[in-house]
């Protein structure tokens, strides 16, 4: 009888654990779908990289392990990218102090144009990819393109075009991701 109770308890525990994980993944999927992601050529796992920021500092994606990462590709001569910059800054300010990081990667060939373009109000890291190597690894075909990377390095959404990232539906997604207890592991 004791073995039956232990076996039943173990089975119940496993069933609850599996259901709980599935429910969390379903909620993330639902929140991502509200933002209308594009799934063609989607990268499944974040690809690590090291680039230089506009101040000359080396920055690697792996530096942000354990955080939700908003990874945005853009160009200075893209009107939608320019319009999206203040919106991204608002999101960055709202998520400040949480397990969240925003990275903007410009693949402009001339780094001077990037440093000239960035207003002093932008406080998130802006990285330079003048040879478009990271753009190619992430299979970016248009700008702006944003990847949302979970704490474990999983790309949970790819978004083409500009968005109002500071709206309630976006904040709900990022807050949920930040509050989740997920272990990190970048594979590359």
C-alpha positions, 0 to 999 in steps of 0.5 A: 500500500505504501508503494502505491501511495508513493507511486501515485504521489510521484505520478501526480507530482509529475502530471502537475509539473508537466501541466504547469510547464505547458500552461506557462509555454501556452501563455507565452505563445498567446502573448507573442501571437498578440504582437503578430510575429513573422515566423519565416526563417525564424531562428530557434536558438539565439546565436552568440556574437561579440560586437563593438558598441558606439562607445568602443566597448565590446559587448557579447550576447552571452553577457546577458544570459539569464535576461530577456533580450530585445534584439533589434536590427536597424539602419540609420536611413530607415524611416521606420527605424528612426520612428521606432527609436523613442518607442524602444527607449520608453520600453527600455525605461519601463523595464529598467531594473528587471531581468531585461536588456535591449540591444540595437544592432546597426549594420550601417557600413559607416559607424560615424553615421550611427553615432551621429544618428543616436540621440543622447536620450537613447540609453540602451546599448547600440552595437555596430555590425558594419560587415552585416555578419550578425545580420546574416547569422540571424537571417535578417531580410528587412528592417527594423527586425526584432528578436525576443530572446527568453532567459534560456536563449530561446528565440520566442518571437521574430518581428518584422517592421516597426511596433509600438513596443511600449504598449500594454500588450508588449509590456505584458509579454516582457513582464511575464517573460522576466517573471518566469523562472527559466534557466539560461543556456546559449548554445552558440 
